[in-house]
Amino acid sequence: MIKNLIDYLENSAKKFKNKIAIEDINTKLSFNELLEKSKAIGYLITKSLGVEKQNQPIIVFLPKSCDSIISFLGTLYSGNFYVPLDINLPKKRISKILYNAKPKILLSKKKYKKIIKETGYRGKIIFIDSIKYKNNKNKLNNIMNFKIDCDPAYAIPTSGTTGIPKLVLISHRSVIDYIEWAKECFAVSNKEIIGNQAQFYFDNSTLDIYLMLSTGCKLVMIPEEKFSFPVELINYINKKKITFIFWVPSVLINIANFDALNKKKLQYLKQVLFAGEVMPNKHLNYWRKKYPRILYSNLYGPTEITVDCTYYKVLKKFNDNESLPIGFPCKNSNILILNKRKNLCKINEVGQLCVRGTSLALGYYNDEKKTNEVFIQNPLNKFYKEKIYLTGDLVYKNKNDEIIFVGRKDDQIKHLGYRIELQEIENAAFQLKEIKSVCALYNFKKKYIALFYTGKISDRKIYINLSKIIPKYMIPTKYFKLDKFPINSNRKIDKKKIIKKYLN
């Protein structure tokens, strides 16, 4: 029985001792090397904190690398949970996360000492490049013997309305459930080579890391700069013989927009998973036409439910203007679609997607008030305590029992007396073949809808064509043609930057 994520590492290190487990641009580590280095860091954390102090936040302040994964696992060996922070995050954001977490230990490297000081952190720092890789196995074994699966494994920072990032706290059991489902659902074996795109402070990386640990397959961290050049990216995928990817849709869209699959042939890729944004069928159909034998899967889920709670294997044909379903619940997750009266919605009735099951986070670390706002008692169960998570996402079930994503509750605007989903405007714009990328936003001060787009098409032509697709009250008032969209660190469209530059 797996009750701790470290069990995955120890099992794979026994079966695949000298096999390469992880690889970044500078380093390759076998499963055995990963095990020994992780234990050494675990021992040092334990030595600093004391055996009796566990379930503490340990900050990992490193760029995406093999060192990061060693530090994550070392933290778990110490009986604590890790908080991944990248060195390229804004210092103000780092300072706020540190203020919220109040960590006693930070793991990093000496060359980042100046940046750490500028964040205001004054706790203990363990520089992993100074470690002599020795460990006390007995002490670590004693810690593991007393750990249980509902203990926290990591906390992922996410945006907070107060300006202070919330820390979503996830347990070992939640990750184990998710990984066991994914292994079975996508038939992942030790022969796979996973191409990692997600930053480690983005929860999509959870699938990459723990699939590698649980199956004994290989994880390749693709250099960030490759994602800006689609042809180079495909060359890299081929060079590393990558068979499995889990990326945000914007990367796949970029490859389609550059027609990169006509310029370079994919040699080894077998499965393409995506999540984090809406994937337009227009771009997915480009991929499916070029590589019909690849398995494409649309995954959905907020950080608060351990990466994903629904999935959809794309096996049937879709028109470019159709919405791609987010599908069906993952194993051991249950989806409730509730209307404003907290009753279950009927077929085709739009409501808020809510989740129950072991996938739910433990809550927000050090923030009981925010936790209680969105992790609430199941309104359909009045007999015992049962938490559900309110995602804030609007969906409906169609006649095939497929869940269709409509948009965010906070993306639902009221304009000219009508309730409008901005996602519906984007879907309509994507029906125009000249549109490459699109984003609809609302100027709340001046009360107008703005459409931002890339592609060789005039504003007037967009207006005329949208008039044939959507009601007059939904047609954007202003149009902004961009050379390219600003992208945030997770490679999603950076809506905050667009609003700040064009709508303030």
Secondary structure, DSSP 8 states (H G I E B T S, - for coil): ---SHHHHHHHHHHHSTTSEEEE-SS-EEEHHHHHHHHHHHHHHHHHHH-TT--S-EEEEE--SSHHHHHHHHHHHHTT-EEEEE-TTS-HHHHHHHHHHH--SEEEE-GGGHHHHHHTT--SEEEEGGG------HHHHHHHHHH--TTSEEEEEEE--TTSS-EEEEEEHHHHHHHHHHHHHHTT--TT-EEEE-S-TTSTTHHHHHHHHHHH--EEEE--GGGGG-HHHHHHHHHHTT--EEEE-HHHHHHHHHTTHHHHS--SS--EEEE-SS---HHHHHHHHHH-TTSEEEEEE--GGGSS-SEEEE--S---TTS----BEE-TTEEEEEE-TTS-B--TT--EEEEEEETTS--EETT-HHHHHHHEEE-TT--SS--EEEEEEEEEEE-TTS-EEEEEEGGGEEEETTEEEEHHHHHHHHTTSTT--EEEEEEETTTTEEEEEEESS--HHHHHHHHHTTS-GGGS-SEEEE-SS--B-TTSSB-HHHHIIIII-
